[in-house]
Amino acid sequence: MNVTVTQANRREIPRADFGRVTVFFGEKNGKYPDANQVIVRGSDTQVAFDTPITANHIGPEFEASDMVILGHVHEDHMAALHLLPDAPVHVHEADLAAAQSWEGLRAAYGSDESYVADMLARFKRDFFYAPRPDAIGYEDGAVWELGQSRVRAFHMPGHTAGHCALLVEPEGVAFIGDIDLSGFGPYYGDASSNLSDFRQSLKRVADIPAKVWVTSHHRGVYTDREKFLSDLAAYTATLDARDGRLIDLLRESPRTLAQLVECRLLYPPGHQDLWVVDAETRSISAHLAEMLDSGQVQVENGVFRLS
């Protein structure tokens, strides 16, 4: 399904400009299912970072993009690729297969057969999903020269295996993607996610030599480093809070993984969606693995208890 941007469906989109970099804010400051769109106007080349739903309403300022760099691959970051069918799409090599085909994306998500057809139908309907088999892989430290600006990739895995921050120089604008500093906290519920990697990325993201930090969702733009660091610390602390939640549940009584999933860790108790059980299962399993390694928890016959 394609969307043609016309005067009728184009809307006034709030924006912030930092030299050659423009941030177009998605609905509710980029709250999922939307996200914030970054465009870099180099003297030689214009680049779009990701292509969220809001990009479908920007018009010529988006459609003039010569190239797309995906900070990572998820359905909400591919929702306007259909408007740039001839633009090269660059994605970190660890997320490349997910960009190139539905089979690759499904494998990265770890989607169960019971809901995969409904999931694909939703992505096509709500995100205009179409894979890009022509996508090109890049590595950590990749640099794109755009004339008077350049883009540098910093591999920050955890959310996905290939999640990257993209720094625009010399403006010093860092697009940190789904290290979104939201109240929800880090998300690592995919098959390609990794809690340990996410912890390391959260330690490293503040070292990017930036003056402005842009998130895909929720927070939008930071120009105050102290505020950025404060919100980063609160976001990181969510991981310890989740550890504490699991400890409290196991203090109440020993539980199986399925029983812990029923209690929910990421989402409110009782929350349902196609992928919630899978995401909760993987996320809780990641925390339990760390707790088993540290000796906080032991397991016998599939039942977890505090040591």
Buried (B, 14 or more C-beta within 10 A) or exposed (E): EEBEBEEEEEEEBEBBEBBBBBBBBBBEBBBBBBBBBBBBBBEEBBBBBBBBBBBBBBBEBBBBBBBBBBBBBBBBBBBBBBBBEEBBBBBBBBBBBBBBBBEBBBBBBBBEEEBBEEBBEBBBEBBBBBBBEEBBBBEBEBEBEBEEBBBBBBBBBBBBBBBBBBBBBEBBBBBBBBBBBBEBBBBBBBBBBBBEBBBBBBEEBBEBEBEBBBBBBBBBBBEEEEEBEEBBEBBBEBBEEBBEBBBEBBEEEBBEBEEBBEBBBBBEEEEEEBBBBBBBBBBBEBBBEBBBEEEBBEBEEEBBEEE
